[in-house]
Amino acid sequence: MPILLRISSLKLAGNLQKMIPNLSYNFCLTSLQAVNRSQCADLRDLGLMSIKLTKSNVTNTRYYVKKLLKNTKWDPFIRACLNDCLELYSDAIPTLKQAMKDFKSKHYDDANIEVSSVIDAATTCEDGFKEREGAVSPLTKRNNDTFQLSAIVLAVISMLH
């Protein structure tokens, strides 16, 4: 890992955790260091990388939900929740594409709204399973990852704005 990116990632991860108490420092640091695109990443570069990571996570989660839905043994309630999650994650992909365009154009308010809706999608997906006592979401980790990656993007936007 290039030293400047590692230092930028360490500093950003620390700043982000101060801004967002529920954000895992290790998750943030690991996520930012996973992308080795630049030897000298500034805050905007890290923001772009974070949006790309979030979009990749959302795309992979959508694929995973489609795969889960191929299993015919799901309880009807869980199947309905998975279908809701599929719709939420399907809608989040073009939303993140637009967020990337807005971020690149420095339309931070618009990017903020779009990324916030992705947080809402992950939260809504997870909350759907909680509507029935005893139901267990097979997407808890993925929803949490989407939430945390989106929170990183929002914090970067806040720092740039």
C-alpha positions as protocol buffer text, in pm:
chain_id: "A"
residue {
  index: 1
  type: MET
  ca { x: 0 y: 0 z: 0 }
}
residue {
  index: 2
  type: PRO
  ca { x: 142 y: 341 z: -90 }
}
residue {
  index: 3
  type: ILE
  ca { x: 241 y: 532 z: 223 }
}
residue {
  index: 4
  type: LEU
  ca { x: 44 y: 848 z: 144 }
}
residue {
  index: 5
  type: LEU
  ca { x: -278 y: 655 z: 84 }
}
residue {
  index: 6
  type: ARG
  ca { x: -224 y: 461 z: 404 }
}
residue {
  index: 7
  type: ILE
  ca { x: -167 y: 780 z: 605 }
}
residue {
  index: 8
  type: SER
  ca { x: -469 y: 947 z: 443 }
}
residue {
  index: 9
  type: SER
  ca { x: -680 y: 640 z: 517 }
}
residue {
  index: 10
  type: LEU
  ca { x: -565 y: 626 z: 880 }
}
residue {
  index: 11
  type: LYS
  ca { x: -635 y: 994 z: 935 }
}
residue {
  index: 12
  type: LEU
  ca { x: -970 y: 980 z: 756 }
}
residue {
  index: 13
  type: ALA
  ca { x: -1077 y: 668 z: 945 }
}
residue {
  index: 14
  type: GLY
  ca { x: -1001 y: 841 z: 1275 }
}
residue {
  index: 15
  type: ASN
  ca { x: -1186 y: 1157 z: 1173 }
}
residue {
  index: 16
  type: LEU
  ca { x: -1484 y: 960 z: 1047 }
}
residue {
  index: 17
  type: GLN
  ca { x: -1514 y: 761 z: 1365 }
}
residue {
  index: 18
  type: LYS
  ca { x: -1526 y: 1086 z: 1564 }
}
residue {
  index: 19
  type: MET
  ca { x: -1804 y: 1214 z: 1335 }
}
residue {
  index: 20
  type: ILE
  ca { x: -2001 y: 889 z: 1332 }
}
residue {
  index: 21
  type: PRO
  ca { x: -1978 y: 709 z: 1668 }
}
residue {
  index: 22
  type: ASN
  ca { x: -2142 y: 390 z: 1533 }
}
residue {
  index: 23
  type: LEU
  ca { x: -1886 y: 361 z: 1253 }
}
residue {
  index: 24
  type: SER
  ca { x: -1632 y: 88 z: 1309 }
}
residue {
  index: 25
  type: TYR
  ca { x: -1280 y: 231 z: 1283 }
}
residue {
  index: 26
  type: ASN
  ca { x: -1143 y: -103 z: 1160 }
}
residue {
  index: 27
  type: PHE
  ca { x: -1421 y: -138 z: 902 }
}
residue {
  index: 28
  type: CYS
  ca { x: -1352 y: 213 z: 775 }
}
residue {
  index: 29
  type: LEU
  ca { x: -976 y: 166 z: 761 }
}
residue {
  index: 30
  type: THR
  ca { x: -997 y: -176 z: 597 }
}
residue {
  index: 31
  type: SER
  ca { x: -1247 y: -49 z: 340 }
}
residue {
  index: 32
  type: LEU
  ca { x: -1039 y: 253 z: 244 }
}
residue {
  index: 33
  type: GLN
  ca { x: -715 y: 56 z: 229 }
}
residue {
  index: 34
  type: ALA
  ca { x: -875 y: -211 z: 9 }
}
residue {
  index: 35
  type: VAL
  ca { x: -875 y: 32 z: -280 }
}
residue {
  index: 36
  type: ASN
  ca { x: -523 y: 92 z: -405 }
}
residue {
  index: 37
  type: ARG
  ca { x: -586 y: 336 z: -689 }
}
residue {
  index: 38
  type: SER
  ca { x: -363 y: 626 z: -611 }
}
residue {
  index: 39
  type: GLN
  ca { x: -31 y: 687 z: -446 }
}
residue {
  index: 40
  type: CYS
  ca { x: -155 y: 1021 z: -322 }
}
residue {
  index: 41
  type: ALA
  ca { x: -526 y: 1012 z: -243 }
}
residue {
  index: 42
  type: ASP
  ca { x: -681 y: 1336 z: -125 }
}
residue {
  index: 43
  type: LEU
  ca { x: -1019 y: 1364 z: 44 }
}
residue {
  index: 44
  type: ARG
  ca { x: -1205 y: 1383 z: -290 }
}
residue {
  index: 45
  type: ASP
  ca { x: -1023 y: 1073 z: -415 }
}
residue {
  index: 46
  type: LEU
  ca { x: -1115 y: 886 z: -98 }
}
residue {
  index: 47
  type: GLY
  ca { x: -1475 y: 1001 z: -142 }
}
residue {
  index: 48
  type: LEU
  ca { x: -1486 y: 868 z: -497 }
}
residue {
  index: 49
  type: MET
  ca { x: -1330 y: 541 z: -384 }
}
residue {
  index: 50
  type: SER
  ca { x: -1588 y: 514 z: -106 }
}
residue {
  index: 51
  type: ILE
  ca { x: -1877 y: 563 z: -348 }
}
residue {
  index: 52
  type: LYS
  ca { x: -1731 y: 295 z: -576 }
}
residue {
  index: 53
  type: LEU
  ca { x: -1696 y: 57 z: -280 }
}
residue {
  index: 54
  type: THR
  ca { x: -2055 y: 126 z: -177 }
}
residue {
  index: 55
  type: LYS
  ca { x: -2182 y: 65 z: -530 }
}
residue {
  index: 56
  type: SER
  ca { x: -1986 y: -259 z: -551 }
}
residue {
  index: 57
  type: ASN
  ca { x: -2128 y: -371 z: -216 }
}
residue {
  index: 58
  type: VAL
  ca { x: -2484 y: -284 z: -322 }
}
residue {
  index: 59
  type: THR
  ca { x: -2443 y: -461 z: -656 }
}
residue {
  index: 60
  type: ASN
  ca { x: -2302 y: -773 z: -488 }
}
residue {
  index: 61
  type: THR
  ca { x: -2579 y: -770 z: -228 }
}
residue {
  index: 62
  type: ARG
  ca { x: -2844 y: -747 z: -500 }
}
residue {
  index: 63
  type: TYR
  ca { x: -2687 y: -1047 z: -673 }
}
residue {
  index: 64
  type: TYR
  ca { x: -2676 y: -1235 z: -341 }
}
residue {
  index: 65
  type: VAL
  ca { x: -3046 y: -1166 z: -275 }
}
residue {
  index: 66
  type: LYS
  ca { x: -3135 y: -1294 z: -623 }
}
residue {
  index: 67
  type: LYS
  ca { x: -2937 y: -1609 z: -545 }
}
residue {
  index: 68
  type: LEU
  ca { x: -3118 y: -1652 z: -211 }
}
residue {
  index: 69
  type: LEU
  ca { x: -3455 y: -1616 z: -383 }
}
residue {
  index: 70
  type: LYS
  ca { x: -3376 y: -1917 z: -603 }
}
residue {
  index: 71
  type: ASN
  ca { x: -3411 y: -2132 z: -291 }
}
residue {
  index: 72
  type: THR
  ca { x: -3773 y: -2247 z: -285 }
}
residue {
  index: 73
  type: LYS
  ca { x: -3763 y: -2347 z: 83 }
}
residue {
  index: 74
  type: TRP
  ca { x: -3793 y: -1994 z: 224 }
}
residue {
  index: 75
  type: ASP
  ca { x: -4082 y: -1922 z: 455 }
}
residue {
  index: 76
  type: PRO
  ca { x: -4332 y: -1691 z: 275 }
}
residue {
  index: 77
  type: PHE
  ca { x: -4256 y: -1403 z: 517 }
}
residue {
  index: 78
  type: ILE
  ca { x: -3879 y: -1430 z: 458 }
}
residue {
  index: 79
  type: ARG
  ca { x: -3935 y: -1459 z: 83 }
}
residue {
  index: 80
  type: ALA
  ca { x: -4147 y: -1141 z: 89 }
}
residue {
  index: 81
  type: CYS
  ca { x: -3875 y: -961 z: 284 }
}
residue {
  index: 82
  type: LEU
  ca { x: -3610 y: -1079 z: 38 }
}
residue {
  index: 83
  type: ASN
  ca { x: -3822 y: -954 z: -253 }
}
residue {
  index: 84
  type: ASP
  ca { x: -3852 y: -616 z: -81 }
}
residue {
  index: 85
  type: CYS
  ca { x: -3475 y: -609 z: -30 }
}
residue {
  index: 86
  type: LEU
  ca { x: -3417 y: -701 z: -394 }
}
residue {
  index: 87
  type: GLU
  ca { x: -3625 y: -403 z: -500 }
}
residue {
  index: 88
  type: LEU
  ca { x: -3450 y: -171 z: -254 }
}
residue {
  index: 89
  type: TYR
  ca { x: -3102 y: -279 z: -364 }
}
residue {
  index: 90
  type: SER
  ca { x: -3200 y: -271 z: -732 }
}
residue {
  index: 91
  type: ASP
  ca { x: -3310 y: 91 z: -691 }
}
residue {
  index: 92
  type: ALA
  ca { x: -2991 y: 178 z: -501 }
}
residue {
  index: 93
  type: ILE
  ca { x: -2761 y: 95 z: -794 }
}
residue {
  index: 94
  type: PRO
  ca { x: -2872 y: 377 z: -1029 }
}
residue {
  index: 95
  type: THR
  ca { x: -2898 y: 604 z: -725 }
}
residue {
  index: 96
  type: LEU
  ca { x: -2529 y: 547 z: -651 }
}
residue {
  index: 97
  type: LYS
  ca { x: -2439 y: 602 z: -1016 }
}
residue {
  index: 98
  type: GLN
  ca { x: -2609 y: 940 z: -992 }
}
residue {
  index: 99
  type: ALA
  ca { x: -2438 y: 1010 z: -659 }
}
residue {
  index: 100
  type: MET
  ca { x: -2103 y: 948 z: -829 }
}
residue {
  index: 101
  type: LYS
  ca { x: -2189 y: 1197 z: -1105 }
}
residue {
  index: 102
  type: ASP
  ca { x: -2305 y: 1454 z: -851 }
}
residue {
  index: 103
  type: PHE
  ca { x: -1997 y: 1404 z: -635 }
}
residue {
  index: 104
  type: LYS
  ca { x: -1766 y: 1447 z: -935 }
}
residue {
  index: 105
  type: SER
  ca { x: -1955 y: 1766 z: -1029 }
}
residue {
  index: 106
  type: LYS
  ca { x: -1926 y: 1890 z: -670 }
}
residue {
  index: 107
  type: HIS
  ca { x: -2304 y: 1882 z: -629 }
}
residue {
  index: 108
  type: TYR
  ca { x: -2255 y: 1759 z: -276 }
}
residue {
  index: 109
  type: ASP
  ca { x: -2608 y: 1830 z: -154 }
}
residue {
  index: 110
  type: ASP
  ca { x: -2753 y: 1606 z: -426 }
}
residue {
  index: 111
  type: ALA
  ca { x: -2494 y: 1333 z: -363 }
}
residue {
  index: 112
  type: ASN
  ca { x: -2575 y: 1352 z: 8 }
}
residue {
  index: 113
  type: ILE
  ca { x: -2946 y: 1296 z: -57 }
}
residue {
  index: 114
  type: GLU
  ca { x: -2875 y: 1004 z: -290 }
}
residue {
  index: 115
  type: VAL
  ca { x: -2633 y: 829 z: -56 }
}
residue {
  index: 116
  type: SER
  ca { x: -2870 y: 889 z: 237 }
}
residue {
  index: 117
  type: SER
  ca { x: -3138 y: 702 z: 43 }
}
residue {
  index: 118
  type: VAL
  ca { x: -2900 y: 405 z: 16 }
}
residue {
  index: 119
  type: ILE
  ca { x: -2866 y: 405 z: 395 }
}
residue {
  index: 120
  type: ASP
  ca { x: -3246 y: 411 z: 413 }
}
residue {
  index: 121
  type: ALA
  ca { x: -3262 y: 114 z: 174 }
}
residue {
  index: 122
  type: ALA
  ca { x: -3027 y: -98 z: 385 }
}
residue {
  index: 123
  type: THR
  ca { x: -3209 y: -3 z: 705 }
}
residue {
  index: 124
  type: THR
  ca { x: -3552 y: -68 z: 553 }
}
residue {
  index: 125
  type: CYS
  ca { x: -3435 y: -406 z: 425 }
}
residue {
  index: 126
  type: GLU
  ca { x: -3308 y: -510 z: 767 }
}
residue {
  index: 127
  type: ASP
  ca { x: -3610 y: -371 z: 952 }
}
residue {
  index: 128
  type: GLY
  ca { x: -3846 y: -571 z: 732 }
}
residue {
  index: 129
  type: PHE
  ca { x: -3723 y: -895 z: 888 }
}
residue {
  index: 130
  type: LYS
  ca { x: -3783 y: -755 z: 1238 }
}
residue {
  index: 131
  type: GLU
  ca { x: -4155 y: -718 z: 1171 }
}
residue {
  index: 132
  type: ARG
  ca { x: -4205 y: -1079 z: 1273 }
}
residue {
  index: 133
  type: GLU
  ca { x: -4072 y: -1201 z: 1603 }
}
residue {
  index: 134
  type: GLY
  ca { x: -3816 y: -1474 z: 1561 }
}
residue {
  index: 135
  type: ALA
  ca { x: -3744 y: -1398 z: 1196 }
}
residue {
  index: 136
  type: VAL
  ca { x: -3373 y: -1385 z: 1118 }
}
residue {
  index: 137
  type: SER
  ca { x: -3238 y: -1172 z: 837 }
}
residue {
  index: 138
  type: PRO
  ca { x: -2989 y: -1351 z: 613 }
}
residue {
  index: 139
  type: LEU
  ca { x: -2867 y: -1004 z: 511 }
}
residue {
  index: 140
  type: THR
  ca { x: -2770 y: -846 z: 843 }
}
residue {
  index: 141
  type: LYS
  ca { x: -2396 y: -827 z: 771 }
}
residue {
  index: 142
  type: ARG
  ca { x: -2448 y: -705 z: 416 }
}
residue {
  index: 143
  type: ASN
  ca { x: -2702 y: -443 z: 527 }
}
residue {
  index: 144
  type: ASN
  ca { x: -2462 y: -326 z: 798 }
}
residue {
  index: 145
  type: ASP
  ca { x: -2176 y: -306 z: 547 }
}
residue {
  index: 146
  type: THR
  ca { x: -2393 y: -100 z: 312 }
}
residue {
  index: 147
  type: PHE
  ca { x: -2487 y: 128 z: 601 }
}
residue {
  index: 148
  type: GLN
  ca { x: -2125 y: 178 z: 709 }
}
residue {
  index: 149
  type: LEU
  ca { x: -1989 y: 231 z: 357 }
}
residue {
  index: 150
  type: SER
  ca { x: -2263 y: 485 z: 290 }
}
residue {
  index: 151
  type: ALA
  ca { x: -2188 y: 657 z: 620 }
}
residue {
  index: 152
  type: ILE
  ca { x: -1824 y: 693 z: 514 }
}
residue {
  index: 153
  type: VAL
  ca { x: -1936 y: 863 z: 193 }
}
residue {
  index: 154
  type: LEU
  ca { x: -2167 y: 1099 z: 384 }
}
residue {
  index: 155
  type: ALA
  ca { x: -1889 y: 1191 z: 625 }
}
residue {
  index: 156
  type: VAL
  ca { x: -1650 y: 1267 z: 338 }
}
residue {
  index: 157
  type: ILE
  ca { x: -1918 y: 1481 z: 174 }
}
residue {
  index: 158
  type: SER
  ca { x: -1964 y: 1664 z: 502 }
}
residue {
  index: 159
  type: MET
  ca { x: -1589 y: 1732 z: 524 }
}
residue {
  index: 160
  type: LEU
  ca { x: -1578 y: 1863 z: 167 }
}
residue {
  index: 161
  type: HIS
  ca { x: -1890 y: 2075 z: 197 }
}
